Amino acid sequence: MNFFKKRLNGKASVYLSDTQGPFDLAHLIRGDEIFTDFYDDPGFVRHLMELSTYVYIEATKYLKRVIDEPLNAGYHSNSLYMEGCGVR
């Protein structure tokens, strides 16, 4: 990210990638079994969601700090600026 910020030199914005969300992370970790886990082991799903939510938030804060993007706003595809939201 720092490499591209330097190369672009303000001509375009480096923006946070489309990170989907905590459930997408949980699904990538667990696989399709997560859908039956809601019934078979809801405690596990809750724990996994707490972990993936924590990782999602911390990674977002870190990446936004690197690219100097505010937590409650950002760019997407260099043509869209969003306020009142921080992730895509």
SULPERA-V741575 format. One record per residue. N is the residue number from 1. SS is DSSP state (H for helix, E for strand, C for the rest). Layout:
n->N ss->SS
n->N ss->SS
//
This chain:
n->1 ss->C
n->2 ss->H
n->3 ss->H
n->4 ss->H
n->5 ss->H
n->6 ss->H
n->7 ss->H
n->8 ss->H
n->9 ss->C
n->10 ss->C
n->11 ss->C
n->12 ss->C
n->13 ss->C
n->14 ss->C
n->15 ss->C
n->16 ss->C
n->17 ss->C
n->18 ss->C
n->19 ss->C
n->20 ss->C
n->21 ss->C
n->22 ss->H
n->23 ss->H
n->24 ss->H
n->25 ss->H
n->26 ss->H
n->27 ss->H
n->28 ss->H
n->29 ss->H
n->30 ss->H
n->31 ss->C
n->32 ss->C
n->33 ss->H
n->34 ss->H
n->35 ss->H
n->36 ss->H
n->37 ss->H
n->38 ss->H
n->39 ss->H
n->40 ss->H
n->41 ss->C
n->42 ss->H
n->43 ss->H
n->44 ss->H
n->45 ss->H
n->46 ss->H
n->47 ss->H
n->48 ss->H
n->49 ss->H
n->50 ss->H
n->51 ss->H
n->52 ss->H
n->53 ss->H
n->54 ss->H
n->55 ss->H
n->56 ss->H
n->57 ss->H
n->58 ss->H
n->59 ss->H
n->60 ss->H
n->61 ss->H
n->62 ss->H
n->63 ss->H
n->64 ss->H
n->65 ss->H
n->66 ss->H
n->67 ss->H
n->68 ss->C
n->69 ss->C
n->70 ss->C
n->71 ss->C
n->72 ss->C
n->73 ss->E
n->74 ss->E
n->75 ss->E
n->76 ss->E
n->77 ss->C
n->78 ss->C
n->79 ss->C
n->80 ss->E
n->81 ss->E
n->82 ss->E
n->83 ss->E
n->84 ss->C
n->85 ss->C
n->86 ss->C
n->87 ss->C
n->88 ss->C
//
